Amino acid sequence: MRSHFALLFAAVTALVSSVNAAPSKIQKRKLEVQAHRGGLGIRPESTLWAFAYSMEIGVDVLEMDMVFTKDGVPVVWHEHSILEAKCLDTAPGAKYVGQLIANLTLAQVKTLDCGSKLLPAYPQSKRIPGAKIPTLEEVLDLVDCYGDRKVKINLETKLDPLEPAETLPVEKYINDIVPILIRRKFDKRTTIQSFDWRTIIAIKKKWPHMQTVALLDDTTITEDDGRGRGYYPWLGGIDLKKDFKGDYIAAAKSIGASVLSPIHGITSATSVNNPAYKPFVTKRLVDKTHKNKMELIPWTVDDESTIEKLILDGVDAIISNYPERVIYVGRKLGYSPGNGGRKQKLSCLKKAGGVWA
């Protein structure tokens, strides 16, 4: 009897000990947070002010786009041209707004004020009059100055295979970006993404260690993207129907992409709460992507209900104009989003242009 009691006591003690120890061993699942164009819902897009704020709130990844100026300098900007809705001319007599960046020198681009205007769709953003379009190197300088060794870069080569005259040649994007990242020791913390798969195919071949991301939406994986001038023009020579029977996951894997990054929904409705919403990203798509040893990262998700739906579908990260919403929803669901954040360092923003109000 005493021996049985001793064994029972030992078993109960071991069970209690294991239960008490369990919480410390449980690791919350990591959810990567990417700030789309630096978080254009909260700061002027693609400016150093946006990237600084996103680091301050603790995003994991600064998502950005890159185009080359006429004199061959990579600048961080979403469009091929300077949109009137986003920027103002400030140089006397200058009319740079409306022009292609490929037709402007860096000096001309730097005269633009891209912080005074607010986009109507993003009323919560903050005006920073005088904010400048930064060069890629200035963004890297900012990250170094903040001392944020955890934050990563997701850099899109902004090209349109059907409008080659709008940018410098594709070879410039293939050959000139990665050497900058290597020289600055950012290559191992940067992913190169593109809808134009020519760049990620060539970059992966030339620098196998670089991580590439296959961007897509419902138009770029169709035989004709709607402009009637090409057969799968975005896929870098891949005939999706003939070569992969329409399987764009297999196609992305075949070019060495480590991430599939699709649009989250394919109608004008952007929220799962809207009956017209039609998801592109589903749990089935996430699971199939994971079975192919790739991550799935949807864009661009701003609605909290939709963010929650995608997290529960199992996506690896979310690209958002409002990264703080992703952090909030992720924490609510018991995930570990973001990296904790940084204190603001105004001294790091010397080249940003504009004044913090």
C-alpha positions, 0 to 999 in steps of 0.5 A: 500500500505504501509503495503504491501511495509513493508511486501515485504521489510521485506521478502526481508531483511529476504531472503538476510540475509539467503543467506548471512548466508548460507555459514557459515552453509554449512559443507563440507563433510568429506573425511577420508584419510588413509596412506597405510603402512604409505604411502609407496609411499613417505617414506620407508613402515611401518617405523616410518619415514613413519608414522611420515610424514603421520601425518605431512601432515595431514592424518586421519588414519595410516593404518598398518599390524601386525605380531608377532616375535618368542618371541611374540612381535607385529611388524608392517610389511606387509609380513610374511617374510623379503623380499630381495627387502625391507631390508638388513642384517646388523649384521655380518654373519646374514642371516635374510633376507628371513626368516619368522618373526615368526622365528626371535626374536625382537632383530634379526628383529631390526638388519635389515635395511629396509630403504635403498632400493627403490621399483621400483614401487615407485620411489618417495619414500625417502631412509632412510638408517638404518630405522628399523621395528617398534614394535606396541608399538613404533608406538603408542609411536610416535603418542603420542609423536606427540600429534596427538589425532585426528589420528586413527589406522587401524591395520590389523592382517596379517594371511593366513588361508592356511599357518598357519606355517608362523605365530604364532597361530591365538589365539595370534592375537585374544588375545594379540593385544587388551589388548595393545590398551586398556592399551595404551588408543588406543582401541577407536581410532583403527579399527581391519581389516583382510582378515582372518575373524577368527580374527575379528569375535573372537575379536568382540565377546571378545571385543564388543566395538572394531570396526572391518573391513572386508577386501576382494577382488575377491579371498577371497569371492570365494569358492576356493581362487585359491590354491585348499585347502579350501571352503571359507577359508578366511571367518572364517567358513562362507559358503557365497553361502549357508548362504548368497546367495553370499551376502558378504555385509550381511556376513560382517554385520553378524559378526559385522563389521562396515566397508567393505573394498574391493579392488577397481579394480580387474585387473592389470590395476589400473586406470580408464583411462586404458580401461582394468580397471575393477572396484570392487567398484561401486556407487551401491556397496557403496549405498548398503553398506550404506543401511546396515549401514556400511561404505565402504573404498576401497584399495589401490588407488593411481591414481588421476582419480581413487581417484576422481571416488571413491570419487564421488561414495560416499566412506567414506575413501580412503586407498592410498600409496600416501595420499597427492594425496587423500588430493589434489583431495578431496579438489579439489572436495570441500571435507574436507580431512585430519586433517590439519597436524603436524610439524615435530618432529625429537625428536620423532623418537629416535627409528626409526633408520636411519638418516634424509637426 
